[in-house]
Amino acid sequence: MKKPKEKVAAPGGHRDGAKLKPRPRPARPASLYSPEEVEEIFRRFSVQRPEPKGELEHVNAYTLLVAVVLSAQATDAGVNKATRPLFKIVDTPEKMLALGEEKLGNYIRTIGLWRGKAKNVIALSEALIRDHGGQVPGDREALVKLPGVGRKTANVVLNMAFGQPTMAVDTHILRLGNRLGLAPGKTPEEVERGLLRIIPEKYMRHAHHWLILHGRYVCKARTPECWRCIIADLCKAAVKTNSIPAPLVEIGSETV
């Protein structure tokens, strides 16, 4: 007796004319925190730092843009040291072009990748004059077209210069999103989308500064200082340096 032929899938994923069911896509990583817990986390941040400030020194939207471009793979302190004398004489794209790439390089030589950054600053200054009348646009699509400007840089400028509720995901926020399980993601874009989904609108204006400062000074990369963390009792990180609940901290007339 002949063995029946084994049925094989036809081209296009069909078997004997029947369409195969597509494999389900993996679910997006979910936050470990309930809406009430997220609300409490950012309420505490808001009491601790009612008006958080970015640490990059600048005098207007243009110098902020330049400072953020220069800060890639560099510390804010290092950028500030280089730009303090620079911004005393240069605070517009026109003045930057008059200074020129070579002299700009002399100011920022202590910053990593300074040669490429000097080229980008001159090129973006030319683009601002040519395409935007010398003004920094308050639009992400226009900003990311400028040389040396990516999504994170654009989000910082939109938030700090234009007051828009953006989430600029740097290394600190990427780490916190995953370590805390607040908004897990493999890329800055995934973490950004996760945070934008869960953070209450009333906290979005300052949320990225709160997270950056928390990651820089408390939930540090090597050893988080859980003993002085104001959200320690809410934190669901897999690894913590201790299990002490968040301390009661009096800030103004409110205790958090």
Steps between C-alpha positions, in 0.01 A plus 500: 500500500629841406569736784275811479687808399577739780309824476723800454426867522431665170683820405364795692462310829197283400451128561256331268349839431452590867666821615741460790434721800765770542717477807395745768735792547671519837321732736655837575683503832263620770573720798519318833310786664132574529370845400466582869863407566623704203297796625661471844853468357472821302310679776800444725742614232291815453514582871871428522584721199206728411698683229777270378759656274718348233868526585622620159567874518352715223363849437234435235352227279792515258772457763293223660490318165876540460565381855285189456674414172837537674387285796479176300742253665618777733410618850290811561778633725756461222274671247424788739871560560557533125190703415511762778757716318355405160145613577627834630586594143280268293124473558358496144561294185634811327764556769595132485565520126703817552709313759564214259570131541869532591447748783197307621722194519738686729218559747367144503827308466457346847170335398504151350458477120548876481602512134180337376292704741657825381407409141142420605459824697615708203278298262192524722559875541505537121178294475326713765583819310412351161181316593367661819600864498767438761245371756486160664177329385260368763421194291660156533488419130686821416751455781607146410583618146776721641855358491592322822145509639326174585173424672641528852659839430178622340296386801731682742472825303123470462461441873743758636467778243136459398338339805373197311432179698762284328701207636869517409639154576869510587712225656359575848136473393569192287655336805216600737229391260647150499649470850184617675269327254332836452509489120711207377644522151805406295531839334458862612196523271331204672565646845379841382172354372454305822552803721271716289227237542514481877604841638202719589473806277532743791853372570627479141646852489777411747498118492817456296698733727378318811606165356838627378585656836379191687719279281800731523503556875304217667430198279856498370628264233747303711345506846155651555475687831169347605548613859423860398246435225158662549326224301685204656180353648335509159801383298471156335856473375627141499818605680504759777780592738264469795133455580450801723173680421519851361578746779257771594653821372365841588513736204342835568172437678448153352637165608586243235 
